[in-house]
C-alpha cells in the first residue's frame, strides 16, 4: 500500500490531536492513537478524557478526568502547538462531551474533526453513560467533519438495526441528519459477509469501500486505528473519500498483523509498518 509522507529528520511533522481515554492494556484508546500516529509519521497531541482499568479480557472500571482539565488540555495545544486534524474517542459522560464541544467551538482551529462515537468496549463493557447519547447527537455531531460508528453504535444512536447494504445506507442517512458533514457506517460487524464494506455518505452521494474480511480474533483497537488513520490522512490534506480509502487499507493491514496479548483479545498492530 501507499503510505503517508514521512517528515525529514529535524522537520516538524504534521500534528493530530486525539481526545480520548487511556487503555491500561495498551490495545486501544490513546495508546492505539499515539502508536498509529507515530508509525504514520505524525506527531500525536492528546487530551485525556478518562483513565480506564482494562486488559485483554475487558474493562474493569474507569475514572473520568474533570471536564475543565479536558478543556484546558485542548486549549493549551491549540494556543501553542497547533494541529492539522483531530479525533475523539472515549468521552464517557454528558459533561465531558459538552466540555469538548465548547472547547472545540472556542479554541479549535478550522481543521477536520473525526468523531468516533465510542459507546462500549469490544467486550460490551459500557464506556459511555446512556444519557450522554443525546449530547453526542446534539453537541458533537454538528461539529464533526466525519463520524465513524460501528453497527452497535448505530443502533444506539439512531435505533436502526443494520442487516444489509440497504439498512446500512438508511443508517447513514439518519446519522447525517444529526449534523456531521460526512458519515462512515462501518460494516466490520456485518457477518457472515466475505467482505467488510464501509459506507460513506455526504448527504447526497454514497461511496462504498470493500476489503476482504480478515479472519482474526485479535481486533482490539480496530475502530481507534481506523479513525486515527483517517485523521492523519486528513491532516496531510487528503479529501474525505481518499482519507477513508487510506484508513480502510491501513486498518486491514493492521488486522492482518494483529497479535495475541494476555488471555483475551489482542490488538490490531501497525508494527507491520516497520518492515515495509
C-alpha positions in Angstrom: 0.0 0.0 0.0 1.0 3.6 -0.4 1.8 5.3 2.9 1.7 8.9 4.1 4.8 11.0 3.5 7.3 10.9 6.4 8.9 14.1 7.7 12.6 14.6 7.1 14.9 14.5 10.1 14.5 17.7 12.1 11.4 18.7 10.3 8.2 19.3 12.3 5.7 16.6 11.4 2.0 17.3 10.8 0.1 17.0 14.1 -3.1 15.3 15.1 -4.9 15.8 18.4 -6.6 12.8 20.0 -9.3 13.5 22.6 -9.8 10.1 24.2 -9.4 7.7 27.2 -6.3 5.8 28.3 -6.3 2.0 27.9 -4.1 0.3 30.6 -3.8 -2.7 28.4 -2.3 -0.6 25.6 -4.5 -2.0 22.8 -7.0 0.8 22.2 -7.7 4.4 23.2 -4.9 6.9 23.5 -2.2 4.3 23.3 -3.5 3.0 20.0 -4.0 6.5 18.6 -0.4 7.6 19.5 1.1 4.3 18.2 -0.7 4.7 14.9 0.2 8.3 14.6 3.9 7.6 15.2 4.0 4.8 12.6 2.3 7.1 10.1 4.9 9.8 10.6 2.5 12.1 12.5 3.1 13.8 15.9 0.2 13.0 18.3 -1.1 15.5 20.8 -3.6 14.3 23.4 -6.3 15.4 25.7 -7.0 12.6 28.2 -10.7 12.2 28.9 -10.7 9.1 31.2 -8.4 6.5 32.7 -9.7 3.0 32.2 -8.9 -0.1 34.2 -8.8 -2.7 31.5 -6.8 -5.6 30.0 -7.3 -8.1 27.1 -10.3 -9.5 29.0 -12.4 -6.4 29.4 -12.9 -3.1 31.2 -13.0 -3.3 35.0 -13.7 0.3 35.6 -12.8 3.9 34.6 -12.1 7.3 36.2 -13.3 10.4 34.4 -10.9 13.4 34.1 -12.6 16.6 35.3 -14.2 18.4 32.3 -12.3 21.6 32.9 -9.0 19.8 32.8 -10.0 18.2 29.4 -11.0 21.6 28.0 -7.7 23.1 29.3 -5.7 20.4 27.5 -7.4 21.2 24.2 -6.8 25.0 24.8 -3.1 24.8 25.5 -2.2 22.7 22.5 -4.4 25.0 20.3 -2.7 28.1 21.7 0.9 26.9 21.4 1.5 23.9 19.0 -1.4 23.7 16.6 -2.6 20.7 14.6 -4.0 19.8 11.3 -6.7 17.4 12.3 -8.3 15.9 15.5 -10.3 12.9 16.5 -12.3 11.9 19.5 -12.6 8.5 21.2 -14.0 7.7 24.6 -15.8 10.7 26.1 -17.6 8.9 29.0 -20.2 11.4 30.0 -22.5 14.2 29.1 -20.4 16.7 31.0 -17.2 15.7 29.1 -19.0 15.8 25.7 -20.3 19.3 26.4 -16.9 20.5 27.6 -15.2 19.1 24.5 -17.8 20.7 22.2 -17.5 24.0 23.9 -13.7 23.9 23.8 -13.7 23.0 20.2 -16.0 25.9 19.3 -13.9 28.3 21.4 -10.4 27.2 20.6 -10.5 24.6 17.9 -8.9 25.7 14.6 -10.6 25.3 11.3 -9.3 21.7 10.8 -11.1 18.4 10.3 -12.6 16.7 13.3 -13.2 12.9 13.2 -15.7 11.7 15.8 -15.5 8.0 16.7 -18.6 7.7 19.0 -17.2 5.1 21.4 -20.1 3.7 23.5 -18.8 0.3 24.7 -15.7 -1.8 24.5 -15.5 -4.8 22.2 -16.4 -7.0 25.2 -19.6 -5.0 25.7 -18.4 -3.1 28.7 -20.1 0.4 28.8 -17.7 3.3 28.1 -20.4 6.0 27.8 -23.3 6.7 30.1 -26.6 6.1 28.3 -27.8 9.7 29.0 -24.8 11.0 27.1 -26.0 9.7 23.8 -28.2 12.8 23.2 -25.2 15.0 23.9 -23.2 13.2 21.2 -26.1 13.7 18.8 -26.8 17.4 19.6 -23.4 18.8 20.8 -20.6 17.0 19.0 -22.0 15.5 15.7 -22.8 19.0 14.3 -19.1 19.9 14.7 -17.8 16.8 13.1 -16.3 16.5 9.6 -16.8 12.8 9.8 -18.4 10.4 12.3 -17.3 6.7 12.3 -19.8 4.5 14.2 -19.8 0.7 14.2 -23.1 -1.2 13.9 -23.6 -1.4 17.7 -23.2 2.4 18.0 -25.5 2.9 15.0 -28.3 1.0 16.8 -27.8 3.1 20.0 -27.6 6.5 18.1 -30.4 6.1 15.6 -32.2 2.9 16.5 -31.6 1.2 13.2 -30.5 -2.5 13.1 -28.2 -2.8 10.1 -28.5 -6.2 8.5 -27.7 -5.5 4.8 -26.5 -2.8 2.5 -29.9 -1.0 2.3 -30.2 -0.7 6.1 -26.6 0.5 6.2 -27.5 3.3 3.8 -30.6 4.1 5.8 -28.5 4.4 8.9 -26.1 6.7 7.1 -28.9 9.0 6.1 -30.3 9.1 9.7 -26.8 9.8 11.1 -26.2 12.5 8.6 -29.4 14.3 9.6 -27.8 14.8 13.0 -25.4 17.4 11.5 -22.0 15.9 10.6 -20.6 16.7 7.2 -19.9 13.1 6.4 -20.9 9.7 7.9 -19.0 6.4 7.7 -21.1 3.4 8.7 -18.6 0.6 9.3 -19.6 -2.9 8.2 -17.0 -4.9 10.1 -19.6 -6.5 12.3 -22.0 -7.3 9.4 -21.3 -11.0 9.3 -21.1 -13.6 7.7 -20.2 -11.4 4.7 -16.9 -12.4 3.0 -16.0 -8.8 2.6 -16.0 -5.9 5.0 -17.9 -3.0 3.4 -18.0 0.5 4.9 -20.5 3.0 3.5 -19.6 6.7 3.4 -22.3 9.4 2.9 -22.0 13.1 2.4 -25.7 13.9 2.4 -26.0 13.3 -1.4 -23.8 10.6 -2.6 -22.8 7.2 -1.2 -19.3 5.7 -1.5 -18.5 2.1 -0.7 -15.1 0.7 0.5 -14.7 -3.0 0.3 -11.9 -5.2 1.6 -11.7 -8.9 2.1 -12.7 -9.8 5.7 -9.6 -10.7 7.8 -10.3 -13.9 9.8 -8.7 -13.0 13.1 -10.0 -12.8 16.7 -7.4 -10.2 17.8 -9.1 -7.0 16.7 -8.9 -4.8 19.8 -8.5 -1.2 18.9 -9.6 -1.6 15.2 -12.1 1.4 15.5 -9.5 3.7 17.1 -6.9 2.6 14.4 -9.3 3.4 11.5 -10.3 6.8 12.9 -6.7 7.8 13.7 -5.5 6.8 10.2 -8.3 8.8 8.6 -7.4 11.8 10.8 -3.7 11.5 9.9 -4.6 11.4 6.2 -6.9 14.5 6.6 -4.1 16.3 8.4 -2.0 15.7 5.2 -4.7 17.4 3.1 -6.4 14.3 1.7 -10.1 14.6 0.7 -12.5 12.8 3.0 -13.1 10.0 0.4 -9.3 9.5 -0.1 -8.7 9.6 3.7 -11.3 6.9 4.3 -9.8 4.8 1.5 -6.4 5.1 3.1 -7.7 4.4 6.6 -9.6 1.3 5.4 -6.4 -0.1 3.8 -4.4 0.7 6.9 -6.7 -0.9 9.4 -6.9 -4.0 7.1 -3.1 -4.4 7.2 -3.2 -3.8 11.0 -5.7 -6.6 11.3 -3.5 -8.9 9.3 -0.6 -8.1 11.7 -2.7 -8.4 14.9 -1.1 -10.4 17.7 -2.2 -12.3 20.8 -1.8 -10.5 24.1 -2.8 -11.7 27.5 -5.7 -14.2 27.9 -8.3 -12.4 25.7 -8.4 -10.3 22.5 -5.0 -8.9 21.4 -4.7 -5.7 19.5 -4.5 -4.9 15.8 -1.0 -3.8 15.0 0.6 -1.0 13.0 4.0 -2.5 13.7 4.0 -4.1 10.2 5.0 -0.6 9.0 8.5 -1.2 10.5 9.1 -3.9 7.9 7.7 -2.0 4.9 
